[in-house]
Amino acid sequence: MWLINVTLNSTLPFRLRLPDGSTRTSLCELSEVELAEINIFPVDEFKPEKEWTQYYGAPDVIVSDGRATATYPVLDYSSEEVKEILSNAKGRKMADIASARYEAEIAGVEAGGMTIKTDRESQALITGGALQAFVDPDYTCTWKTVDGFVELTSLQINGAAMYVRSHVQGCFNKEATLAAQIQEAQTPEELEAIHW
């Protein structure tokens, strides 16, 4: 951080126009003494500890012995701003958890020695197969699993549907539990501790 003509800058510029109209380049090659002669000072920043309900204000800058010290005051957000910050953090966390639930939901499930797809299309197909198996106990079908085609009986179709239903419902149950924890959280730190 540098103080250049009373303005804080994160880096030295490539070129600096001096008050007399001339310019200087290669400022990084100049010593701190040479930089001070053209009103450029390295800055030591002091940022006191702050809470999530606080923020840093504009710094007070003091130049002494060829260096600048920037001290940042800690200011409080208003109660409305604190509520908004927490509400936005909760919204982001809810979206993250919903995304994680969806990924878990469609990841597939092991049932009867085979891996069954659980993406939304496969869920609809297994539901349709289970309905037909309920109507016709002698129903069979050729089903495509992750590992290839298999012939399923009515009993196997219903068993696979039960595994899929249990898997999907378990994902939604977990999301609901985590969503309740998110709503109860009172700080961003509490939200950060909530994971899928």
CORJOMO-V430477 format. One record per backbone hydrogen bond with DSSP energy under -0.5 kcal/mol. NH is the residue of the N-H (numbers start at 0). CO is the residue of the C=O. E is the energy in kcal/mol with one decimal. If there is no record, write none. Layout:
NH,CO,E / NH,CO,E
This chain:
1,8,-3.3 / 2,40,-3.2 / 3,1,-0.7 / 3,6,-3.1 / 4,2,-0.6 / 4,38,-2.2 / 6,3,-1.2 / 8,1,-2.9 / 15,23,-2.4 / 17,15,-0.5 / 17,21,-3.4 / 20,17,-2.4 / 23,15,-2.3 / 25,13,-0.8 / 28,25,-1.7 / 29,26,-1.6 / 34,30,-2.5 / 35,31,-2.3 / 36,32,-1.5 / 37,33,-0.6 / 37,34,-1.2 / 38,35,-1.7 / 39,34,-2.1 / 40,2,-2.3 / 41,65,-0.5 / 42,0,-2.4 / 43,67,-2.9 / 44,42,-0.6 / 45,69,-3.0 / 46,44,-0.5 / 47,45,-0.6 / 47,71,-0.6 / 53,50,-1.8 / 54,74,-2.5 / 56,72,-2.6 / 59,70,-2.7 / 60,58,-0.5 / 61,68,-2.2 / 63,61,-0.5 / 63,66,-3.0 / 66,63,-1.5 / 67,41,-3.0 / 68,61,-2.7 / 69,43,-2.4 / 70,59,-2.7 / 70,68,-0.6 / 71,45,-2.5 / 71,69,-0.5 / 72,70,-0.5 / 74,54,-3.3 / 74,72,-0.6 / 76,52,-2.7 / 81,77,-2.5 / 82,78,-2.1 / 83,79,-2.1 / 84,80,-2.7 / 85,81,-2.4 / 86,82,-2.6 / 87,83,-2.7 / 88,84,-2.1 / 89,85,-2.5 / 90,86,-2.3 / 91,87,-2.2 / 92,88,-2.2 / 93,89,-2.8 / 94,90,-2.1 / 95,91,-2.2 / 96,92,-2.6 / 97,93,-2.5 / 98,94,-2.2 / 99,95,-2.2 / 100,96,-2.7 / 101,97,-2.3 / 102,98,-2.2 / 103,99,-2.3 / 104,100,-3.0 / 105,101,-2.2 / 106,103,-1.0 / 107,104,-0.6 / 108,115,-2.2 / 110,113,-3.1 / 113,110,-1.6 / 115,108,-3.3 / 115,113,-0.6 / 117,105,-0.5 / 122,118,-2.4 / 123,119,-2.0 / 124,120,-2.2 / 125,121,-2.6 / 126,122,-2.0 / 127,123,-2.2 / 128,124,-2.5 / 129,125,-2.5 / 130,126,-2.1 / 131,127,-2.2 / 132,128,-2.4 / 133,129,-1.8 / 134,130,-2.0 / 135,131,-2.9 / 138,135,-2.2 / 140,151,-1.9 / 142,140,-0.6 / 142,149,-3.5 / 144,142,-0.7 / 144,147,-3.3 / 145,114,-1.7 / 147,144,-0.9 / 149,142,-2.8 / 151,140,-3.1 / 151,149,-0.5 / 153,138,-0.6 / 156,152,-2.6 / 157,153,-2.3 / 158,154,-2.2 / 159,155,-2.8 / 160,156,-2.6 / 161,157,-2.1 / 162,158,-2.0 / 163,159,-2.5 / 164,160,-2.9 / 165,161,-2.6 / 166,162,-2.6 / 167,163,-2.9 / 168,164,-2.8 / 169,165,-2.3 / 170,166,-1.8 / 171,167,-2.1 / 172,168,-2.8 / 173,169,-2.2 / 174,170,-2.2 / 175,171,-2.6 / 176,172,-2.2 / 177,173,-2.4 / 178,174,-2.7 / 179,175,-1.9 / 180,176,-1.7 / 181,177,-2.3 / 182,178,-2.3 / 183,179,-1.7 / 184,180,-1.1 / 184,181,-0.7 / 190,186,-1.7 / 191,187,-2.4 / 192,188,-1.2 / 193,190,-1.6 / 194,192,-0.6
